[in-house]
Amino acid sequence: MTEQERQNTEIILKLPLGAVDAMVNIIADRPYKQIAGLIESIRAQVIPQMPVATTPETEPEDAPVQ
């Protein structure tokens, strides 16, 4: 495997949210231009997976009726 292939190979890495938070906090000490893309990639994958607590008061008005 070439270095370019290695850099472009995607993997699935399942970790508890606490571990992801710890990793982000560790890399956050690096200069922004070095980590911005990595942080955005992590964020783009984490946000859709976050559970959203809803109550009748916070439920969107356009939510489907069950």
PDB file of N, CA, C and O in Angstrom:
ATOM      1  N   MET A   1       0.853  -1.176   0.000  1.00  0.00           N
ATOM      2  CA  MET A   1       0.000   0.000   0.000  1.00  0.00           C
ATOM      3  C   MET A   1       0.896   1.235   0.000  1.00  0.00           C
ATOM      4  O   MET A   1       1.810   1.363   0.815  1.00  0.00           O
ATOM      5  N   THR A   2       0.613   2.130  -0.923  1.00  0.00           N
ATOM      6  CA  THR A   2       1.405   3.352  -0.990  1.00  0.00           C
ATOM      7  C   THR A   2       0.971   4.302   0.126  1.00  0.00           C
ATOM      8  O   THR A   2      -0.084   4.123   0.734  1.00  0.00           O
ATOM      9  N   GLU A   3       1.790   5.298   0.379  1.00  0.00           N
ATOM     10  CA  GLU A   3       1.451   6.292   1.402  1.00  0.00           C
ATOM     11  C   GLU A   3       0.177   7.036   1.018  1.00  0.00           C
ATOM     12  O   GLU A   3      -0.645   7.336   1.883  1.00  0.00           O
ATOM     13  N   GLN A   4       0.002   7.336  -0.257  1.00  0.00           N
ATOM     14  CA  GLN A   4      -1.212   8.031  -0.698  1.00  0.00           C
ATOM     15  C   GLN A   4      -2.443   7.152  -0.484  1.00  0.00           C
ATOM     16  O   GLN A   4      -3.477   7.641  -0.031  1.00  0.00           O
ATOM     17  N   GLU A   5      -2.343   5.863  -0.806  1.00  0.00           N
ATOM     18  CA  GLU A   5      -3.458   4.948  -0.574  1.00  0.00           C
ATOM     19  C   GLU A   5      -3.771   4.859   0.926  1.00  0.00           C
ATOM     20  O   GLU A   5      -4.932   4.845   1.336  1.00  0.00           O
ATOM     21  N   ARG A   6      -2.723   4.800   1.715  1.00  0.00           N
ATOM     22  CA  ARG A   6      -2.899   4.725   3.169  1.00  0.00           C
ATOM     23  C   ARG A   6      -3.608   5.974   3.687  1.00  0.00           C
ATOM     24  O   ARG A   6      -4.506   5.879   4.523  1.00  0.00           O
ATOM     25  N   GLN A   7      -3.208   7.134   3.196  1.00  0.00           N
ATOM     26  CA  GLN A   7      -3.812   8.387   3.642  1.00  0.00           C
ATOM     27  C   GLN A   7      -5.271   8.516   3.213  1.00  0.00           C
ATOM     28  O   GLN A   7      -6.049   9.194   3.884  1.00  0.00           O
ATOM     29  N   ASN A   8      -5.655   7.881   2.110  1.00  0.00           N
ATOM     30  CA  ASN A   8      -7.012   8.011   1.579  1.00  0.00           C
ATOM     31  C   ASN A   8      -7.922   6.836   1.930  1.00  0.00           C
ATOM     32  O   ASN A   8      -9.092   6.839   1.546  1.00  0.00           O
ATOM     33  N   THR A   9      -7.421   5.840   2.643  1.00  0.00           N
ATOM     34  CA  THR A   9      -8.232   4.688   3.025  1.00  0.00           C
ATOM     35  C   THR A   9      -9.103   5.053   4.219  1.00  0.00           C
ATOM     36  O   THR A   9      -8.594   5.482   5.255  1.00  0.00           O
ATOM     37  N   GLU A  10     -10.424   4.883   4.075  1.00  0.00           N
ATOM     38  CA  GLU A  10     -11.339   5.195   5.163  1.00  0.00           C
ATOM     39  C   GLU A  10     -11.555   3.958   6.018  1.00  0.00           C
ATOM     40  O   GLU A  10     -11.581   2.836   5.512  1.00  0.00           O
ATOM     41  N   ILE A  11     -11.709   4.171   7.314  1.00  0.00           N
ATOM     42  CA  ILE A  11     -12.003   3.091   8.243  1.00  0.00           C
ATOM     43  C   ILE A  11     -13.185   3.506   9.113  1.00  0.00           C
ATOM     44  O   ILE A  11     -13.535   4.684   9.187  1.00  0.00           O
ATOM     45  N   ILE A  12     -13.784   2.537   9.760  1.00  0.00           N
ATOM     46  CA  ILE A  12     -14.830   2.809  10.749  1.00  0.00           C
ATOM     47  C   ILE A  12     -14.205   2.534  12.105  1.00  0.00           C
ATOM     48  O   ILE A  12     -13.698   1.441  12.353  1.00  0.00           O
ATOM     49  N   LEU A  13     -14.242   3.518  12.971  1.00  0.00           N
ATOM     50  CA  LEU A  13     -13.651   3.421  14.295  1.00  0.00           C
ATOM     51  C   LEU A  13     -14.739   3.719  15.308  1.00  0.00           C
ATOM     52  O   LEU A  13     -15.193   4.858  15.419  1.00  0.00           O
ATOM     53  N   LYS A  14     -15.160   2.704  16.047  1.00  0.00           N
ATOM     54  CA  LYS A  14     -16.224   2.900  17.039  1.00  0.00           C
ATOM     55  C   LYS A  14     -15.594   3.101  18.406  1.00  0.00           C
ATOM     56  O   LYS A  14     -14.834   2.263  18.891  1.00  0.00           O
ATOM     57  N   LEU A  15     -15.928   4.236  19.017  1.00  0.00           N
ATOM     58  CA  LEU A  15     -15.411   4.593  20.338  1.00  0.00           C
ATOM     59  C   LEU A  15     -16.522   5.195  21.166  1.00  0.00           C
ATOM     60  O   LEU A  15     -17.465   5.769  20.621  1.00  0.00           O
ATOM     61  N   PRO A  16     -16.420   5.069  22.498  1.00  0.00           N
ATOM     62  CA  PRO A  16     -17.393   5.765  23.335  1.00  0.00           C
ATOM     63  C   PRO A  16     -17.206   7.277  23.189  1.00  0.00           C
ATOM     64  O   PRO A  16     -16.108   7.757  22.907  1.00  0.00           O
ATOM     65  N   LEU A  17     -18.289   8.007  23.383  1.00  0.00           N
ATOM     66  CA  LEU A  17     -18.236   9.457  23.250  1.00  0.00           C
ATOM     67  C   LEU A  17     -17.171  10.063  24.149  1.00  0.00           C
ATOM     68  O   LEU A  17     -16.512  11.027  23.758  1.00  0.00           O
ATOM     69  N   GLY A  18     -16.992   9.524  25.335  1.00  0.00           N
ATOM     70  CA  GLY A  18     -15.965  10.036  26.251  1.00  0.00           C
ATOM     71  C   GLY A  18     -14.571   9.935  25.661  1.00  0.00           C
ATOM     72  O   GLY A  18     -13.750  10.831  25.855  1.00  0.00           O
ATOM     73  N   ALA A  19     -14.294   8.856  24.943  1.00  0.00           N
ATOM     74  CA  ALA A  19     -12.986   8.690  24.308  1.00  0.00           C
ATOM     75  C   ALA A  19     -12.805   9.691  23.177  1.00  0.00           C
ATOM     76  O   ALA A  19     -11.721  10.245  22.997  1.00  0.00           O
ATOM     77  N   VAL A  20     -13.866   9.919  22.420  1.00  0.00           N
ATOM     78  CA  VAL A  20     -13.794  10.909  21.334  1.00  0.00           C
ATOM     79  C   VAL A  20     -13.560  12.297  21.915  1.00  0.00           C
ATOM     80  O   VAL A  20     -12.740  13.056  21.398  1.00  0.00           O
ATOM     81  N   ASP A  21     -14.270  12.630  22.976  1.00  0.00           N
ATOM     82  CA  ASP A  21     -14.064  13.920  23.635  1.00  0.00           C
ATOM     83  C   ASP A  21     -12.623  14.059  24.105  1.00  0.00           C
ATOM     84  O   ASP A  21     -12.015  15.115  23.934  1.00  0.00           O
ATOM     85  N   ALA A  22     -12.074  13.008  24.694  1.00  0.00           N
ATOM     86  CA  ALA A  22     -10.687  13.050  25.175  1.00  0.00           C
ATOM     87  C   ALA A  22      -9.719  13.274  24.021  1.00  0.00           C
ATOM     88  O   ALA A  22      -8.785  14.068  24.137  1.00  0.00           O
ATOM     89  N   MET A  23      -9.938  12.575  22.904  1.00  0.00           N
ATOM     90  CA  MET A  23      -9.058  12.757  21.743  1.00  0.00           C
ATOM     91  C   MET A  23      -9.128  14.175  21.209  1.00  0.00           C
ATOM     92  O   MET A  23      -8.101  14.782  20.901  1.00  0.00           O
ATOM     93  N   VAL A  24     -10.337  14.702  21.100  1.00  0.00           N
ATOM     94  CA  VAL A  24     -10.500  16.065  20.587  1.00  0.00           C
ATOM     95  C   VAL A  24      -9.815  17.061  21.519  1.00  0.00           C
ATOM     96  O   VAL A  24      -9.163  17.997  21.056  1.00  0.00           O
ATOM     97  N   ASN A  25      -9.958  16.866  22.818  1.00  0.00           N
ATOM     98  CA  ASN A  25      -9.304  17.767  23.769  1.00  0.00           C
ATOM     99  C   ASN A  25      -7.788  17.699  23.659  1.00  0.00           C
ATOM    100  O   ASN A  25      -7.111  18.717  23.802  1.00  0.00           O
ATOM    101  N   ILE A  26      -7.253  16.516  23.407  1.00  0.00           N
ATOM    102  CA  ILE A  26      -5.799  16.374  23.268  1.00  0.00           C
ATOM    103  C   ILE A  26      -5.303  17.064  22.003  1.00  0.00           C
ATOM    104  O   ILE A  26      -4.324  17.809  22.042  1.00  0.00           O
ATOM    105  N   ILE A  27      -5.978  16.817  20.881  1.00  0.00           N
ATOM    106  CA  ILE A  27      -5.495  17.421  19.637  1.00  0.00           C
ATOM    107  C   ILE A  27      -5.819  18.903  19.543  1.00  0.00           C
ATOM    108  O   ILE A  27      -5.219  19.617  18.739  1.00  0.00           O
ATOM    109  N   ALA A  28      -6.758  19.374  20.354  1.00  0.00           N
ATOM    110  CA  ALA A  28      -7.137  20.786  20.320  1.00  0.00           C
ATOM    111  C   ALA A  28      -5.998  21.712  20.735  1.00  0.00           C
ATOM    112  O   ALA A  28      -6.047  22.914  20.472  1.00  0.00           O
ATOM    113  N   ASP A  29      -4.982  21.163  21.377  1.00  0.00           N
ATOM    114  CA  ASP A  29      -3.825  21.978  21.764  1.00  0.00           C
ATOM    115  C   ASP A  29      -2.889  22.264  20.597  1.00  0.00           C
ATOM    116  O   ASP A  29      -1.971  23.076  20.714  1.00  0.00           O
ATOM    117  N   ARG A  30      -3.122  21.598  19.481  1.00  0.00           N
ATOM    118  CA  ARG A  30      -2.280  21.809  18.295  1.00  0.00           C
ATOM    119  C   ARG A  30      -2.701  23.101  17.585  1.00  0.00           C
ATOM    120  O   ARG A  30      -3.807  23.596  17.801  1.00  0.00           O
ATOM    121  N   PRO A  31      -1.831  23.637  16.749  1.00  0.00           N
ATOM    122  CA  PRO A  31      -2.220  24.826  15.972  1.00  0.00           C
ATOM    123  C   PRO A  31      -3.436  24.542  15.088  1.00  0.00           C
ATOM    124  O   PRO A  31      -3.554  23.465  14.503  1.00  0.00           O
ATOM    125  N   TYR A  32      -4.324  25.509  15.004  1.00  0.00           N
ATOM    126  CA  TYR A  32      -5.592  25.357  14.290  1.00  0.00           C
ATOM    127  C   TYR A  32      -5.406  24.829  12.876  1.00  0.00           C
ATOM    128  O   TYR A  32      -6.128  23.921  12.463  1.00  0.00           O
ATOM    129  N   LYS A  33      -4.470  25.368  12.134  1.00  0.00           N
ATOM    130  CA  LYS A  33      -4.328  24.958  10.734  1.00  0.00           C
ATOM    131  C   LYS A  33      -3.921  23.496  10.594  1.00  0.00           C
ATOM    132  O   LYS A  33      -4.118  22.901   9.534  1.00  0.00           O
ATOM    133  N   GLN A  34      -3.354  22.905  11.650  1.00  0.00           N
ATOM    134  CA  GLN A  34      -2.979  21.494  11.607  1.00  0.00           C
ATOM    135  C   GLN A  34      -4.160  20.567  11.895  1.00  0.00           C
ATOM    136  O   GLN A  34      -4.174  19.425  11.436  1.00  0.00           O
ATOM    137  N   ILE A  35      -5.151  21.047  12.651  1.00  0.00           N
ATOM    138  CA  ILE A  35      -6.207  20.143  13.104  1.00  0.00           C
ATOM    139  C   ILE A  35      -7.610  20.492  12.617  1.00  0.00           C
ATOM    140  O   ILE A  35      -8.543  19.723  12.849  1.00  0.00           O
ATOM    141  N   ALA A  36      -7.777  21.605  11.964  1.00  0.00           N
ATOM    142  CA  ALA A  36      -9.122  22.047  11.575  1.00  0.00           C
ATOM    143  C   ALA A  36      -9.868  20.993  10.761  1.00  0.00           C
ATOM    144  O   ALA A  36     -11.033  20.718  11.046  1.00  0.00           O
ATOM    145  N   GLY A  37      -9.241  20.412   9.780  1.00  0.00           N
ATOM    146  CA  GLY A  37      -9.888  19.394   8.948  1.00  0.00           C
ATOM    147  C   GLY A  37     -10.247  18.152   9.739  1.00  0.00           C
ATOM    148  O   GLY A  37     -11.321  17.580   9.551  1.00  0.00           O
ATOM    149  N   LEU A  38      -9.356  17.733  10.621  1.00  0.00           N
ATOM    150  CA  LEU A  38      -9.615  16.557  11.442  1.00  0.00           C
ATOM    151  C   LEU A  38     -10.782  16.790  12.396  1.00  0.00           C
ATOM    152  O   LEU A  38     -11.658  15.938  12.540  1.00  0.00           O
ATOM    153  N   ILE A  39     -10.785  17.944  13.039  1.00  0.00           N
ATOM    154  CA  ILE A  39     -11.875  18.271  13.958  1.00  0.00           C
ATOM    155  C   ILE A  39     -13.203  18.321  13.207  1.00  0.00           C
ATOM    156  O   ILE A  39     -14.210  17.822  13.710  1.00  0.00           O
ATOM    157  N   GLU A  40     -13.223  18.905  12.030  1.00  0.00           N
ATOM    158  CA  GLU A  40     -14.451  18.986  11.244  1.00  0.00           C
ATOM    159  C   GLU A  40     -14.922  17.597  10.820  1.00  0.00           C
ATOM    160  O   GLU A  40     -16.125  17.332  10.822  1.00  0.00           O
ATOM    161  N   SER A  41     -14.005  16.711  10.458  1.00  0.00           N
ATOM    162  CA  SER A  41     -14.377  15.346  10.094  1.00  0.00           C
ATOM    163  C   SER A  41     -14.996  14.606  11.275  1.00  0.00           C
ATOM    164  O   SER A  41     -15.998  13.907  11.121  1.00  0.00           O
ATOM    165  N   ILE A  42     -14.399  14.761  12.446  1.00  0.00           N
ATOM    166  CA  ILE A  42     -14.934  14.124  13.652  1.00  0.00           C
ATOM    167  C   ILE A  42     -16.316  14.692  13.954  1.00  0.00           C
ATOM    168  O   ILE A  42     -17.261  13.949  14.217  1.00  0.00           O
ATOM    169  N   ARG A  43     -16.419  15.999  13.913  1.00  0.00           N
ATOM    170  CA  ARG A  43     -17.684  16.680  14.225  1.00  0.00           C
ATOM    171  C   ARG A  43     -18.792  16.250  13.263  1.00  0.00           C
ATOM    172  O   ARG A  43     -19.920  16.005  13.688  1.00  0.00           O
ATOM    173  N   ALA A  44     -18.476  16.159  11.975  1.00  0.00           N
ATOM    174  CA  ALA A  44     -19.473  15.782  10.976  1.00  0.00           C
ATOM    175  C   ALA A  44     -20.007  14.371  11.203  1.00  0.00           C
ATOM    176  O   ALA A  44     -21.155  14.077  10.869  1.00  0.00           O
ATOM    177  N   GLN A  45     -19.177  13.504  11.770  1.00  0.00           N
ATOM    178  CA  GLN A  45     -19.621  12.140  12.027  1.00  0.00           C
ATOM    179  C   GLN A  45     -20.312  12.004  13.381  1.00  0.00           C
ATOM    180  O   GLN A  45     -21.202  11.168  13.538  1.00  0.00           O
ATOM    181  N   VAL A  46     -19.919  12.807  14.349  1.00  0.00           N
ATOM    182  CA  VAL A  46     -20.481  12.697  15.696  1.00  0.00           C
ATOM    183  C   VAL A  46     -21.866  13.326  15.792  1.00  0.00           C
ATOM    184  O   VAL A  46     -22.774  12.722  16.362  1.00  0.00           O
ATOM    185  N   ILE A  47     -22.042  14.504  15.256  1.00  0.00           N
ATOM    186  CA  ILE A  47     -23.295  15.241  15.428  1.00  0.00           C
ATOM    187  C   ILE A  47     -24.532  14.435  15.014  1.00  0.00           C
ATOM    188  O   ILE A  47     -25.506  14.406  15.767  1.00  0.00           O
ATOM    189  N   PRO A  48     -24.532  13.785  13.855  1.00  0.00           N
ATOM    190  CA  PRO A  48     -25.739  13.022  13.489  1.00  0.00           C
ATOM    191  C   PRO A  48     -26.020  11.840  14.423  1.00  0.00           C
ATOM    192  O   PRO A  48     -27.141  11.333  14.460  1.00  0.00           O
ATOM    193  N   GLN A  49     -25.025  11.408  15.164  1.00  0.00           N
ATOM    194  CA  GLN A  49     -25.204  10.256  16.046  1.00  0.00           C
ATOM    195  C   GLN A  49     -25.619  10.632  17.466  1.00  0.00           C
ATOM    196  O   GLN A  49     -25.964   9.760  18.264  1.00  0.00           O
ATOM    197  N   MET A  50     -25.586  11.913  17.780  1.00  0.00           N
ATOM    198  CA  MET A  50     -25.912  12.349  19.134  1.00  0.00           C
ATOM    199  C   MET A  50     -27.406  12.214  19.393  1.00  0.00           C
ATOM    200  O   MET A  50     -28.223  12.676  18.597  1.00  0.00           O
ATOM    201  N   PRO A  51     -27.764  11.577  20.514  1.00  0.00           N
ATOM    202  CA  PRO A  51     -29.185  11.489  20.836  1.00  0.00           C
ATOM    203  C   PRO A  51     -29.729  12.874  21.189  1.00  0.00           C
ATOM    204  O   PRO A  51     -29.046  13.680  21.821  1.00  0.00           O
ATOM    205  N   VAL A  52     -30.944  13.131  20.780  1.00  0.00           N
ATOM    206  CA  VAL A  52     -31.575  14.416  21.056  1.00  0.00           C
ATOM    207  C   VAL A  52     -32.765  14.151  21.971  1.00  0.00           C
ATOM    208  O   VAL A  52     -33.708  13.453  21.599  1.00  0.00           O
ATOM    209  N   ALA A  53     -32.708  14.709  23.154  1.00  0.00           N
ATOM    210  CA  ALA A  53     -33.816  14.559  24.087  1.00  0.00           C
ATOM    211  C   ALA A  53     -34.919  15.534  23.708  1.00  0.00           C
ATOM    212  O   ALA A  53     -34.671  16.730  23.556  1.00  0.00           O
ATOM    213  N   THR A  54     -36.127  15.027  23.556  1.00  0.00           N
ATOM    214  CA  THR A  54     -37.246  15.905  23.241  1.00  0.00           C
ATOM    215  C   THR A  54     -38.314  15.770  24.318  1.00  0.00           C
ATOM    216  O   THR A  54     -38.533  14.697  24.882  1.00  0.00           O
ATOM    217  N   THR A  55     -38.949  16.856  24.574  1.00  0.00           N
ATOM    218  CA  THR A  55     -40.093  16.898  25.471  1.00  0.00           C
ATOM    219  C   THR A  55     -41.203  17.593  24.703  1.00  0.00           C
ATOM    220  O   THR A  55     -40.936  18.199  23.665  1.00  0.00           O
ATOM    221  N   PRO A  56     -42.412  17.527  25.167  1.00  0.00           N
ATOM    222  CA  PRO A  56     -43.479  18.242  24.429  1.00  0.00           C
ATOM    223  C   PRO A  56     -43.176  19.715  24.222  1.00  0.00           C
ATOM    224  O   PRO A  56     -43.593  20.296  23.221  1.00  0.00           O
ATOM    225  N   GLU A  57     -42.450  20.334  25.161  1.00  0.00           N
ATOM    226  CA  GLU A  57     -42.140  21.759  25.024  1.00  0.00           C
ATOM    227  C   GLU A  57     -41.045  22.015  23.986  1.00  0.00           C
ATOM    228  O   GLU A  57     -41.022  23.082  23.372  1.00  0.00           O
ATOM    229  N   THR A  58     -40.131  21.046  23.778  1.00  0.00           N
ATOM    230  CA  THR A  58     -39.015  21.267  22.863  1.00  0.00           C
ATOM    231  C   THR A  58     -39.192  20.562  21.532  1.00  0.00           C
ATOM    232  O   THR A  58     -38.353  20.719  20.645  1.00  0.00           O
ATOM    233  N   GLU A  59     -40.243  19.802  21.368  1.00  0.00           N
ATOM    234  CA  GLU A  59     -40.482  19.084  20.130  1.00  0.00           C
ATOM    235  C   GLU A  59     -40.781  20.075  19.006  1.00  0.00           C
ATOM    236  O   GLU A  59     -41.583  20.989  19.195  1.00  0.00           O
ATOM    237  N   PRO A  60     -40.155  19.911  17.848  1.00  0.00           N
ATOM    238  CA  PRO A  60     -40.423  20.839  16.745  1.00  0.00           C
ATOM    239  C   PRO A  60     -41.884  20.779  16.317  1.00  0.00           C
ATOM    240  O   PRO A  60     -42.528  19.732  16.387  1.00  0.00           O
ATOM    241  N   GLU A  61     -42.386  21.913  15.878  1.00  0.00           N
ATOM    242  CA  GLU A  61     -43.799  21.985  15.475  1.00  0.00           C
ATOM    243  C   GLU A  61     -44.086  21.132  14.260  1.00  0.00           C
ATOM    244  O   GLU A  61     -45.204  20.641  14.100  1.00  0.00           O
ATOM    245  N   ASP A  62     -43.083  20.944  13.387  1.00  0.00           N
ATOM    246  CA  ASP A  62     -43.308  20.172  12.184  1.00  0.00           C
ATOM    247  C   ASP A  62     -42.969  18.695  12.357  1.00  0.00           C
ATOM    248  O   ASP A  62     -42.877  17.967  11.368  1.00  0.00           O
ATOM    249  N   ALA A  63     -42.785  18.243  13.586  1.00  0.00           N
ATOM    250  CA  ALA A  63     -42.494  16.833  13.846  1.00  0.00           C
ATOM    251  C   ALA A  63     -43.713  15.997  13.482  1.00  0.00           C
ATOM    252  O   ALA A  63     -44.848  16.416  13.707  1.00  0.00           O
ATOM    253  N   PRO A  64     -43.476  14.800  12.912  1.00  0.00           N
ATOM    254  CA  PRO A  64     -44.611  13.956  12.541  1.00  0.00           C
ATOM    255  C   PRO A  64     -45.405  13.542  13.780  1.00  0.00           C
ATOM    256  O   PRO A  64     -44.839  13.296  14.846  1.00  0.00           O
ATOM    257  N   VAL A  65     -46.715  13.472  13.617  1.00  0.00           N
ATOM    258  CA  VAL A  65     -47.592  13.059  14.711  1.00  0.00           C
ATOM    259  C   VAL A  65     -47.578  11.541  14.754  1.00  0.00           C
ATOM    260  O   VAL A  65     -47.711  10.876  13.727  1.00  0.00           O
ATOM    261  N   GLN A  66     -47.416  11.001  15.961  1.00  0.00           N
ATOM    262  CA  GLN A  66     -47.367   9.542  16.082  1.00  0.00           C
ATOM    263  C   GLN A  66     -48.653   9.002  16.626  1.00  0.00           C
ATOM    264  O   GLN A  66     -48.791   7.791  16.796  1.00  0.00           O
TER     265      GLN A  66
END
